[in-house]
């Protein structure tokens, strides 16, 4: 086989292909690395996510450098994955209802945030007034402390959430759900699936 002289058209073309392939591969890794894939294994987020759904989660380590996540208010209404306050090895998915500085209470099934009743079309409610944090507050609004969040499952009738646990630390947050990859399946060949 004849070797091509350096600088010939063929060697320049093959060098460009190698660099383009390397750049494309690096871009794919950079885009996918900050994300994880999880399978939903409970009913507490029904209407939004169902048992067996496969979701993509943008990891917090990636999000911290992004301005849209540094503004803590932007987490309000987002669905997050976090480590359970009861069992740190268990991951849980819930919706952020209140962020640091907010005041929250639940009155006859309606979330009242900063004295404004919320319209939550995604929520399945039973119309009850739930005692927050095990009833220790007597139905009063609670203030969310700095670096903590108040979370609820969308299926309020079956969800175990901040009503029972109290606030969730920002250190427990794994990431934000950004997409549903597949509806109603709990396994995907070739991918390791974490479950919550």
Residue frames as qw, qx, qy, qz and C-alpha x, y, z in Angstrom:
[[0.000, 0.891, 0.455, 0.000, 0.00, 0.00, 0.00],
 [0.426, 0.432, -0.010, 0.795, 1.34, 3.39, -0.97],
 [0.305, -0.593, -0.436, 0.603, 1.67, 5.99, 1.78],
 [0.222, 0.860, 0.310, 0.340, 0.28, 9.39, 0.94],
 [0.413, 0.227, -0.241, 0.848, 2.48, 12.41, 1.44],
 [0.177, -0.572, -0.530, 0.601, 1.57, 14.70, 4.33],
 [0.106, 0.488, -0.026, -0.866, -0.54, 17.58, 3.11],
 [0.078, -0.086, -0.786, -0.607, -2.09, 15.67, 0.19],
 [0.526, -0.203, -0.160, -0.810, -5.87, 15.97, -0.29],
 [0.758, -0.190, -0.603, -0.162, -6.52, 12.37, 0.79],
 [0.501, -0.113, -0.636, 0.577, -4.60, 12.67, 4.07],
 [0.122, -0.098, 0.210, -0.965, -6.27, 16.02, 4.88],
 [0.635, -0.214, -0.357, -0.650, -9.71, 14.54, 4.17],
 [0.729, -0.204, -0.648, 0.087, -9.08, 11.49, 6.38],
 [0.301, -0.009, -0.508, 0.807, -7.80, 13.76, 9.17],
 [0.342, -0.170, 0.004, -0.924, -10.97, 15.87, 9.00],
 [0.732, -0.229, -0.518, -0.379, -13.14, 12.75, 9.23],
 [0.604, -0.135, -0.657, 0.430, -11.25, 11.53, 12.30],
 [0.084, 0.019, -0.357, 0.930, -11.54, 14.94, 14.02],
 [0.506, -0.196, -0.213, -0.813, -15.22, 15.27, 13.13],
 [0.741, -0.227, -0.620, -0.122, -15.91, 11.78, 14.50],
 [0.467, -0.101, -0.592, 0.649, -14.01, 12.55, 17.70],
 [0.127, -0.085, 0.163, -0.975, -15.86, 15.85, 18.16],
 [0.634, -0.223, -0.394, -0.627, -19.22, 14.23, 17.49],
 [0.701, -0.202, -0.667, 0.153, -18.47, 11.42, 19.97],
 [0.279, -0.045, -0.480, 0.831, -17.36, 13.94, 22.60],
 [0.333, -0.166, -0.058, -0.927, -20.53, 15.99, 22.05],
 [0.711, -0.262, -0.545, -0.361, -22.74, 12.93, 22.49],
 [0.600, -0.192, -0.632, 0.451, -20.96, 11.99, 25.74],
 [0.095, 0.033, -0.288, 0.953, -21.17, 15.60, 27.02],
 [0.490, -0.220, -0.231, -0.811, -24.89, 15.73, 26.26],
 [0.781, -0.249, -0.513, -0.255, -25.80, 12.35, 27.78],
 [0.488, 0.104, -0.673, 0.547, -23.44, 12.23, 30.78],
 [0.128, -0.154, 0.432, -0.880, -25.43, 14.61, 32.99],
 [0.704, -0.104, -0.127, -0.691, -28.59, 12.53, 32.63],
 [0.177, -0.114, 0.959, -0.187, -29.83, 9.33, 34.25],
 [0.543, -0.132, -0.573, -0.600, -32.68, 7.04, 33.30],
 [0.241, -0.073, 0.775, -0.580, -35.19, 5.87, 35.91],
 [0.337, -0.314, -0.801, -0.383, -38.24, 3.63, 35.97],
 [0.439, -0.322, 0.231, -0.806, -41.30, 4.77, 37.96],
 [0.361, -0.049, -0.930, 0.038, -42.39, 1.94, 40.29],
 [0.012, -0.381, -0.713, 0.589, -45.14, 3.59, 42.36],
 [0.087, 0.669, 0.656, 0.339, -48.48, 5.35, 41.86],
 [0.267, -0.668, -0.347, 0.602, -47.84, 8.57, 43.83],
 [0.058, -0.403, 0.258, 0.876, -47.28, 10.70, 40.70],
 [0.298, 0.412, 0.822, 0.258, -50.26, 9.40, 38.73],
 [0.378, 0.866, 0.263, -0.193, -51.78, 11.58, 36.19],
 [0.131, 0.877, -0.404, -0.224, -48.29, 12.84, 35.33],
 [0.251, 0.457, -0.851, -0.059, -46.22, 9.64, 35.55],
 [0.904, -0.140, -0.036, -0.402, -47.47, 6.08, 35.78],
 [0.722, -0.380, 0.576, 0.044, -46.01, 2.85, 37.13],
 [0.796, 0.198, 0.482, 0.308, -43.58, 1.54, 34.51],
 [0.369, 0.927, 0.002, 0.063, -42.82, 4.88, 32.82],
 [0.756, -0.068, 0.035, 0.650, -39.16, 5.42, 31.92],
 [0.028, 0.993, 0.112, 0.004, -38.00, 9.00, 32.57],
 [0.628, 0.362, -0.175, 0.667, -34.83, 11.01, 31.95],
 [0.451, -0.855, -0.185, 0.176, -33.48, 13.00, 34.89],
 [0.399, 0.728, -0.244, 0.501, -31.00, 15.88, 34.57],
 [0.721, -0.307, -0.438, 0.441, -28.57, 15.41, 37.45],
 [0.279, -0.943, -0.131, 0.128, -28.07, 18.21, 39.99],
 [0.608, -0.428, 0.286, 0.605, -24.27, 18.21, 39.51],
 [0.377, 0.317, 0.518, 0.699, -24.86, 19.24, 35.89],
 [0.048, -0.825, -0.489, -0.280, -27.64, 21.68, 36.74],
 [0.459, -0.717, -0.187, 0.490, -25.70, 23.68, 39.32],
 [0.369, -0.216, 0.309, 0.850, -23.73, 25.44, 36.58],
 [0.074, 0.485, 0.626, 0.606, -26.92, 26.43, 34.78],
 [0.080, -0.124, 0.217, -0.965, -28.53, 29.75, 35.67],
 [0.586, -0.290, -0.376, -0.657, -32.09, 28.35, 35.41],
 [0.751, -0.335, -0.564, 0.078, -31.48, 26.02, 38.34],
 [0.385, 0.049, -0.433, 0.814, -29.47, 28.45, 40.47],
 [0.358, -0.234, 0.059, -0.902, -32.59, 30.55, 40.85],
 [0.095, 0.056, 0.944, -0.311, -34.31, 28.29, 43.40],
 [0.514, 0.351, 0.297, -0.724, -37.74, 29.67, 42.48],
 [0.509, 0.374, -0.562, -0.534, -37.39, 27.93, 39.12],
 [0.105, 0.061, -0.989, 0.083, -37.74, 24.56, 40.90],
 [0.438, 0.228, 0.527, -0.691, -41.31, 25.37, 41.97],
 [0.756, 0.407, 0.060, -0.509, -43.68, 23.14, 40.01],
 [0.468, 0.507, -0.706, -0.157, -40.89, 20.93, 38.66],
 [0.968, -0.209, -0.041, -0.133, -40.81, 17.20, 39.29],
 [0.063, 0.731, -0.659, 0.165, -37.63, 16.12, 41.07],
 [0.895, -0.078, -0.431, 0.081, -35.94, 12.89, 42.11],
 [0.131, -0.720, 0.487, -0.476, -34.43, 12.86, 45.60],
 [0.389, 0.087, -0.873, 0.283, -33.16, 10.51, 48.28],
 [0.569, -0.600, -0.488, -0.279, -35.91, 9.47, 50.67],
 [0.166, -0.657, 0.433, -0.595, -35.62, 11.07, 54.12],
 [0.867, -0.319, 0.219, -0.315, -36.67, 7.69, 55.55],
 [0.879, -0.081, 0.388, 0.266, -34.24, 5.46, 53.59],
 [0.002, -0.781, 0.346, 0.520, -31.32, 7.23, 51.83],
 [0.301, -0.159, 0.846, 0.412, -30.89, 4.25, 49.48],
 [0.331, 0.582, 0.741, 0.047, -34.39, 4.79, 48.06],
 [0.073, -0.026, 0.262, 0.962, -35.02, 7.37, 45.35],
 [0.192, 0.624, 0.678, -0.338, -38.37, 9.16, 45.31],
 [0.149, 0.274, 0.427, 0.849, -40.12, 11.29, 42.68],
 [0.051, -0.728, -0.585, 0.352, -42.35, 14.23, 43.72],
 [0.251, 0.743, 0.260, 0.564, -43.33, 17.70, 42.58],
 [0.316, -0.111, -0.334, 0.881, -41.79, 20.78, 44.25],
 [0.106, -0.796, -0.578, -0.147, -44.69, 22.80, 45.63],
 [0.217, -0.975, -0.006, -0.037, -42.86, 25.39, 47.73],
 [0.685, 0.390, -0.254, 0.560, -39.30, 26.72, 47.65],
 [0.468, -0.264, -0.413, 0.735, -37.23, 28.51, 50.31],
 [0.015, 0.065, 0.087, -0.994, -39.07, 31.57, 51.63],
 [0.437, -0.286, -0.556, -0.647, -42.56, 30.36, 50.58],
 [0.385, -0.065, 0.659, -0.643, -45.41, 29.82, 53.05],
 [0.444, -0.010, -0.760, -0.475, -47.60, 26.77, 52.35],
 [0.438, 0.016, 0.716, -0.543, -50.72, 25.12, 53.76],
 [0.176, -0.145, -0.860, -0.456, -53.37, 22.73, 52.45],
 [0.367, 0.160, 0.440, -0.804, -57.02, 23.66, 52.89],
 [0.746, 0.342, 0.401, -0.408, -59.78, 21.20, 51.82],
 [0.822, 0.225, 0.445, 0.274, -57.41, 19.60, 49.32],
 [0.434, 0.855, 0.056, 0.279, -56.22, 22.90, 47.80],
 [0.664, -0.119, -0.129, 0.727, -52.61, 23.97, 48.17],
 [0.029, -0.988, -0.139, -0.052, -52.41, 27.56, 49.40],
 [0.727, 0.048, -0.011, 0.685, -49.03, 29.05, 48.53],
 [0.227, -0.027, -0.089, 0.969, -48.15, 32.46, 49.94],
 [0.277, 0.411, 0.512, -0.702, -51.88, 32.94, 50.70],
 [0.494, 0.377, -0.350, -0.701, -52.84, 32.23, 47.07],
 [0.819, 0.079, 0.534, -0.194, -54.88, 29.08, 46.35],
 [0.071, -0.425, 0.739, 0.518, -53.16, 27.08, 43.60],
 [0.839, 0.349, 0.017, -0.417, -54.84, 25.57, 40.54],
 [0.242, -0.446, 0.847, 0.159, -53.17, 22.18, 40.09],
 [0.784, 0.292, -0.176, -0.519, -54.70, 20.46, 37.07],
 [0.508, 0.371, -0.777, 0.020, -52.15, 17.64, 37.36],
 [0.128, -0.235, 0.798, -0.540, -53.17, 16.68, 40.93],
 [0.560, -0.338, -0.699, -0.288, -55.58, 13.92, 41.96],
 [0.102, -0.286, 0.516, -0.801, -57.15, 15.17, 45.20],
 [0.271, -0.381, -0.882, 0.058, -59.63, 13.85, 47.72],
 [0.213, -0.713, -0.261, -0.615, -60.83, 17.27, 48.92],
 [0.698, -0.588, -0.347, 0.216, -59.51, 16.82, 52.45],
 [0.035, -0.906, 0.320, -0.274, -57.49, 19.23, 54.57],
 [0.875, 0.022, -0.387, 0.291, -54.29, 17.40, 55.41],
 [0.506, -0.841, 0.123, 0.145, -52.32, 18.10, 58.52],
 [0.539, 0.723, -0.386, 0.195, -48.81, 19.09, 57.50],
 [0.290, 0.486, -0.718, 0.404, -45.85, 17.28, 58.97],
 [0.387, -0.164, -0.878, 0.228, -47.83, 14.80, 61.00],
 [0.346, -0.752, -0.505, -0.245, -50.35, 17.34, 62.30],
 [0.551, -0.348, -0.336, 0.680, -47.85, 19.12, 64.54],
 [0.156, 0.065, 0.104, 0.980, -48.73, 22.49, 62.97],
 [0.171, 0.508, 0.659, -0.528, -52.49, 22.48, 63.55],
 [0.421, 0.707, 0.546, 0.156, -53.42, 23.53, 59.98],
 [0.076, -0.893, 0.076, 0.436, -51.26, 26.66, 59.98],
 [0.656, 0.727, -0.175, 0.106, -49.14, 27.76, 57.03],
 [0.786, -0.429, 0.176, 0.409, -45.50, 26.75, 57.30],
 [0.204, 0.903, -0.314, -0.209, -42.50, 28.75, 56.08],
 [0.946, 0.224, -0.040, 0.230, -40.01, 26.84, 53.94],
 [0.486, -0.757, 0.231, 0.369, -36.48, 27.37, 55.32],
 [0.275, 0.787, -0.484, -0.265, -33.44, 28.25, 53.22],
 [0.147, 0.429, -0.879, -0.149, -32.05, 25.24, 51.26],
 [0.299, 0.151, 0.912, -0.238, -35.21, 23.15, 51.87],
 [0.337, -0.013, -0.526, -0.781, -38.25, 22.29, 49.71],
 [0.567, 0.132, 0.600, -0.548, -41.84, 21.22, 50.25],
 [0.226, 0.182, -0.798, -0.529, -42.83, 18.40, 47.87],
 [0.684, 0.134, 0.482, -0.530, -46.06, 16.53, 47.13],
 [0.285, 0.079, 0.885, 0.358, -46.99, 13.59, 44.93],
 [0.299, -0.020, -0.369, -0.880, -49.54, 14.39, 42.22],
 [0.607, -0.330, -0.663, -0.289, -51.75, 11.52, 43.44],
 [0.178, -0.523, 0.421, -0.719, -52.44, 13.08, 46.83],
 [0.851, -0.303, -0.026, -0.428, -54.58, 10.18, 48.06],
 [0.984, -0.075, -0.094, 0.134, -51.70, 7.68, 48.06],
 [0.515, 0.625, -0.309, 0.499, -48.55, 9.82, 48.17],
 [0.684, -0.602, -0.161, 0.378, -46.17, 9.81, 51.11],
 [0.445, 0.620, 0.052, 0.644, -44.49, 13.22, 50.93],
 [0.187, 0.326, -0.344, 0.860, -43.72, 16.45, 52.81],
 [0.603, -0.513, -0.133, -0.597, -47.07, 16.21, 54.57],
 [0.921, -0.358, -0.150, 0.020, -45.54, 13.32, 56.52],
 [0.809, 0.053, -0.139, 0.569, -41.76, 13.82, 56.20],
 [0.235, -0.832, -0.019, 0.503, -41.45, 17.56, 56.38],
 [0.332, 0.864, -0.248, -0.286, -39.12, 19.49, 54.10],
 [0.928, 0.185, 0.121, 0.301, -36.59, 17.96, 51.69],
 [0.396, -0.698, 0.263, 0.535, -32.99, 19.20, 51.84],
 [0.521, 0.772, -0.247, -0.267, -31.44, 20.53, 48.65],
 [0.098, -0.562, 0.818, 0.071, -28.59, 18.06, 49.34],
 [0.588, 0.086, 0.788, -0.160, -31.02, 15.14, 48.91],
 [0.641, 0.651, 0.084, -0.397, -32.04, 16.22, 45.39],
 [0.685, -0.058, 0.601, 0.409, -30.63, 13.97, 42.66],
 [0.147, -0.025, 0.513, 0.845, -32.09, 15.82, 39.69],
 [0.456, 0.386, 0.178, -0.782, -35.05, 17.15, 37.73],
 [0.581, 0.321, 0.738, 0.117, -37.26, 14.98, 35.50],
 [0.072, 0.495, -0.292, -0.815, -36.90, 16.40, 31.99],
 [0.528, 0.250, -0.524, -0.620, -38.58, 13.83, 29.73],
 [0.825, -0.011, 0.500, -0.261, -40.60, 10.62, 29.53],
 [0.021, 0.452, -0.780, -0.432, -38.63, 8.24, 27.35],
 [0.359, -0.091, -0.863, -0.343, -41.16, 5.43, 27.30],
 [0.593, -0.270, 0.177, -0.738, -44.62, 4.94, 28.77],
 [0.882, -0.149, 0.112, -0.434, -45.53, 1.83, 30.75],
 [0.894, 0.203, -0.369, 0.155, -42.41, -0.32, 30.64],
 [0.582, -0.788, 0.201, -0.003, -40.08, -1.06, 33.51],
 [0.693, -0.324, 0.465, 0.445, -37.12, -2.43, 31.54],
 [0.518, 0.811, -0.173, -0.209, -35.20, -1.28, 28.52],
 [0.943, 0.032, 0.091, 0.319, -32.60, -3.58, 26.94],
 [0.629, 0.413, -0.061, 0.656, -29.06, -2.29, 27.08],
 [0.053, -0.657, 0.179, -0.730, -29.69, 0.37, 29.77],
 [0.333, -0.188, -0.764, 0.520, -29.30, 0.17, 33.50],
 [0.303, -0.639, -0.348, -0.615, -32.52, 1.42, 35.00],
 [0.078, 0.025, -0.655, 0.751, -32.67, 2.95, 38.45],
 [0.297, -0.542, -0.719, -0.319, -36.07, 2.74, 40.05],
 [0.033, -0.003, 0.468, -0.883, -38.17, 4.99, 42.26]]
